[in-house]
Amino acid sequence: MKNNFFVTSAALDVPHGFLKRHGGVSQGIYDSLNCGYRHDRQGAGFDAEENVVENRRRAITFVGGSFKTYVLQSKFMAATVWL
């Protein structure tokens, strides 16, 4: 399944997917569906906790899960490759 909010697949029995930027309530540099609490982009500050909670609620609701049963995986992207 694909839309502006979420990318997922019916290939697995477990609801899963990758979030896109669209559909969130965050503003400014976090103008997206930001679901992370710990991003501080070069001293710019953190997204408001209530925005992160609402963004997570929207993502979980879309997949059909609940806060009690979901797992949120985070990723780190950088230009450095460690071997």
Backbone hydrogen bonds, N-H to C=O, Kabsch-Sander energy under -0.5 kcal/mol:
donor,donor_aa,acceptor,acceptor_aa,energy
3,N,6,F,-1.2
7,V,18,F,-2.1
8,T,1,M,-2.3
12,L,9,S,-0.6
18,F,7,V,-2.7
20,K,5,F,-1.7
22,H,4,N,-0.6
24,G,21,R,-0.6
26,S,32,S,-1.2
30,Y,27,Q,-1.7
31,D,28,G,-1.8
32,S,30,Y,-1.8
34,N,30,Y,-0.5
34,N,32,S,-0.8
40,D,38,R,-0.6
41,R,45,G,-0.6
42,Q,40,D,-1.2
43,G,40,D,-0.7
44,A,41,R,-1.2
51,N,48,A,-0.8
52,V,48,A,-1.9
53,V,49,E,-2.6
54,E,50,E,-1.9
55,N,51,N,-2.7
56,R,52,V,-2.6
57,R,53,V,-2.4
58,R,54,E,-2.4
59,A,55,N,-2.2
60,I,56,R,-2.8
61,T,57,R,-2.5
62,F,58,R,-2.1
63,V,59,A,-1.7
64,G,60,I,-1.3
65,G,60,I,-2.2
69,T,66,S,-1.3
70,Y,66,S,-1.0
73,Q,71,V,-0.6
82,W,80,T,-0.5
83,L,81,V,-0.5
